[in-house]
Amino acid sequence: MASPLSITPPMAPGRARDIAASLDLRALPPDFYANPYPVYALLRDTEPVRRMPDGSYFLTRHADLVAVYRDAQAFSSDKKVEFEPKYGGASPLFAHHTTSLVFNDPPLHTRVRKLIMGALTRRAIADLEPGLVSLVDSLLDAIEARGGGDLIEDFASAIPVEIIGNLLGVPHADRAPLRGWSLAILGALEPRLTPEQEALGNHSVREFTAYLQGLVAERRRRPGDPEHDVLTRLIQGEGQGEQLSEMELLQNCVFILNAGHETTTNLIGNALVALQEWPGQKADLLSKLEHSTTAAPGHEAILTLAIDEFLRFESSNQLGNRRALRACEIGGVALPEGALVTLCIGAANRDPAQFPNPDQLDLARADNRHLAFGFGIHQCAGLSLARLEGRIAIGRFLQRFPHYRLTAAPTRGGRARFRGFLRAPLSLV
């Protein structure tokens, strides 16, 4: 049952065929951004390893993505070859995106991930919950006082900025520019980059790293608790040979904010918008939460299933990339050495070979092996934190405002890689 707002408009089969026939990630039509899934389904059925106009390969099957994720020896995450012609080797965007954790191979990837994971232990994440609850409740109080607001600006985007700001120890007075910097730097990862986006992205990297230099200097003078303070842990390292260079340190602090901000904002926003399109699922979820007899543990189990289904159904991050280090074969198609590969997470997460009724939102879906967090050695280091933020934010929002409704069609971000909304106005009655 669709919302009267037609949040996700249907796409006619003929239109999906037309887009699929000439698919070019650098020149996508508006209706693709609104609903790419019919195009993904057609490619998955007819050409799951698609040769693209630029010579790269576009993968849409779940099994093929898992095969690439598993084989880190054959498929590199290092983006220097790909990003130098895109950004220019001397640009701030090139320096950032080729130094951050997600776009690197071992040994740099191994060193940085180990340091970050050491500060994101189960105990450390659990210790964040009381502060997260207080933050969410304060945002809900403000929305209630106004009688409504915007799901993204007033709620979804405010949560991860504060949480990651706390992890890095960014003073509250300094947090205002963080969201804008993040959107600009990640926006530069889109397949098609305008001169304006490139200039804003480079400016944002310069501004962000200049700010961080001062923050790092202060933390060196006054270290925090490395068991909870990610920045202190990254500065101190874990013994001889584990310290990061200044460039590695600064760029991975930028990465931590960006990775934790955009995807979690999209998770929360996408989930609360999807419930408007699927009122039956919303009603079932509210009923289960209301009648759960085990209180907090029961709520957590119900919401954990729901969060993973939201992540599968509308993946916050829709695209990943790899480069073939040697000639190999994926899905029966031979790839040459050096082949650039796009992993379509959004398509894989709706693959009927892995998920029954994949185009249905099913908040009780079990054995949900979605790829929203990636897979293998590059699986998202902050996935437990993202799930916690999603559970607390969505659960407390629904319990507080079960009758919320959108007052106008939400505005999508208009990006192929990161799927989410920029605005979603709501009323509480």
TORVO-164036 format. One record per residue (C-alpha): x negated, y, z negated. Coordinates in steps of 0.2 Angstrom, whole numbers, plus 2048, in hexadecimal, padded with zeros to 3 digits. Example, Ala and Ser with C-alpha at 12.3 -4.5 7.8 and 13.67 -1.06 7.14 Angstrom:
7C27EA7D9/7BC7FB7DC/
END
This chain:
800800800/7F7810806/7F88217FE/80382E807/7F3838808/7EB82B814/7DB82C80B/7D381F817/7DB821827/7DE811832/7D480F842/7DC807851/7D27F7858/7CF800869/7C780F860/7BC803856/7B77FB866/7B280B86E/7A881185F/79F80085D/79B7FF870/79180F86E/78C80F85C/77E81B858/77B820846/77483184C/784836854/79382F84B/7A583584D/7B083C83F/7BC82E83F/7AD82283C/7A882B82C/7BB82B826/7BC818828/7AC80E82F/7B37FD82A/7BC7F883A/7AC7FC844/7A27F2838/7AE7E3839/7AD7E384C/79A7E384C/7997D683F/7A57CB84A/79D7CE85B/78B7D4859/7857D3846/7737D784B/7767E6856/7687EE861/76B80185F/76780F86B/757813862/751801863/7547FD851/75F7EF84B/7707F1841/7757E2836/7867E082F/7887CE828/7857CA816/77A7BB819/76F7C5824/76D7D3818/7697C780A/75C7BE815/7537CF818/7547D4806/74C7C3801/73D7C480D/7337D3806/7247CB80F/72C7CD820/7367DD81E/72E7ED817/7377FB80D/728807810/72F81581B/71F81E820/720818832/73281C833/73282D82A/723836831/72B83A842/73B83E839/73484A82C/72284E831/714846827/71085681E/72285A818/729859806/73684D80C/729841813/71F842803/72E83F7F9/737831803/727827806/7218287F3/7328247EA/7358127E4/74280D7F0/738810800/7288077FB/7217F67FA/7177EE7EC/70B7F27E4/7128047E2/7247FE7E1/71F7F17D4/7167FE7C9/72480B7C9/7327FE7C7/72A7F67B8/7288077B0/73A80C7B3/7417FB7AE/7377FC79E/74180B799/75280479F/7537F5794/7647EE78E/7617F677D/75D807784/76C807790/777802781/770811777/77681C785/788817783/78E822775/78783277D/78F82C78E/7A082A785/79F83C77D/79A84378E/7A883B797/7B584078A/7AF85278B/7B285279E/7C384A79C/7C785778E/7C386579B/7CD85E7A8/7DC85C79D/7DB86E797/7DC8737A9/7EA8677AD/7DF8607BB/7CF8647C5/7C485A7D1/7BF8487CF/7AE84B7D7/7A885D7D1/7B185C7C0/7AE84A7BC/7A483D7C7/7958487CB/79384F7BA/79083E7B1/7808377BA/7788487BA/7798497A7/7748377A4/7658387AF/7618497A8/761841797/75683279D/74983E7A4/74B84B796/7508597A1/756868796/76986B798/76587D79D/75B8777AC/76886A7B3/7728767BE/7688747CE/7668617CD/77585C7D6/7728677E5/7608617E6/76584F7E6/7738527F4/76685B7FF/75884E7FD/76383F7FF/76D84880D/75C848817/75D835818/76C835824/76882E835/76B83F83D/76284E835/767860839/75986D838/76387582A/764864820/751862823/74D87381D/75887280D/75186080A/73F86780A/743876800/74C86B7F3/73D85F7F1/73286E7EF/73D8767E2/7408657D9/72E8607D8/7288727D2/7358717C4/72F85F7BF/71D8657BE/7218707B0/72C8627A8/71E8567A9/7118627A2/71D865793/71F852791/70D84F791/70B85B783/71A854779/71D84277E/72E83A77B/732828776/72D81D785/73A810780/74781D785/73F82B78E/73C8267A0/7318357A4/726831795/72581F79A/7208247AC/7138307A6/70B82479A/70C8147A4/70980379D/6F780179B/6E78027A5/6EB8047B8/6FE8077B5/6FE81A7B5/7068237C4/6FD8307CD/7058427CB/70D8407DD/71482F7D9/71B8367C8/7238457CF/72B83D7DE/73282E7D4/73A83A7C7/7438427D6/7488317DC/74F82C7CB/75A83A7CB/7608387DD/7628267DC/76C8277CB/7768367D1/77D8337E2/7828217E1/78A8227D0/7948327D5/79A8287E4/79E8197D9/7A98237CD/7B182E7DB/7B48207E7/7BC8157D9/7C98227D3/7CD8267E5/7CF8147EA/7DC8127DC/7E781F7E4/7E78157F4/7EA8047EB/7F78087DE/7FB7F67DB/7E97F37D6/7E98027CB/7F97FC7C2/7F17EB7BF/7E17F27B8/7EA7FE7AC/7F57EF7A6/7E67E47A3/7DD7F2799/7ED7F578F/7F07E378B/7DE7DE788/7DF7D5777/7CC7D6774/7CA7E9774/7B97EF77A/7B27DE780/7C17DA78A/7C27EC792/7AF7EA796/7B27D979F/7C27E07A9/7B97F07AE/7A97E77B3/7B27DD7C0/7BB7ED7C6/7AA7F67C7/7A37E97D2/7B27E97DD/7B17FB7DF/79F7FA7E4/7A37EC7F1/7B27F57F8/7AB8067FA/7988047F9/7908147F2/7818117FD/78680A80E/775808817/764801813/75480081E/7467F4821/7377F282D/7327E1834/7207DE830/71F7D083C/7297C884A/7387BE842/74A7B9844/7597BF83B/76B7B883F/7647AF84E/75D7BF856/74A7C1859/7437D1851/7327D7857/7247DD84B/7287EF846/73A7EE849/7447FA83F/7547F2836/7637FA82F/76C7F0822/77E7F5822/7837F2810/7957F8813/7987EB820/7907DD816/79A7E1807/7AA7DE812/7A47CE81A/7B27C181A/7A57B381A/7A07B9808/7B07C1801/7C27BB804/7CD7C980A/7BF7D580A/7C97E480F/7D47E2800/7D07EB7F0/7D17DD7E3/7CB7E37D2/7CC7D17CB/7C07CA7D8/7B47BE7D1/7A37B87D7/7A17C97DF/7907C87E7/7907D97EF/7807E27F5/7847F37EF/7747F37E4/76A7EA7F1/7627D97EE/7507D27EA/7417DC7E4/74A7ED7E9/75A7EA7E0/75F7FA7D7/7557FC7C7/7638067BF/7727FA7C3/7767F77B1/7768097AD/78180D7BC/78E7FF7B7/78E8077A5/7928187AC/79F8117B8/7A88077AA/7A881579D/7AD8237AA/7BA8197B3/7C18107A4/7C3820799/7CA82A7A8/7D881D7AB/7DC81B798/7DD82E796/7E68327A7/7EF8237AD/7FB82D7B8/7EE8387C1/7F183C7D3/7E88447E1/7F08557E7/7E78557F8/7DE849803/7CC8487FC/7BD84F806/7B184180B/79E84580B/79C84281E/78D83781C/78A826823/77D820816/785826806/798824805/7A282F7F9/7AC83F7F7/7A78517F5/7B88567EE/7C884D7E8/7D48597E0/7DF8517D3/7EE8547C7/7F184B7B7/8048497BA/
END
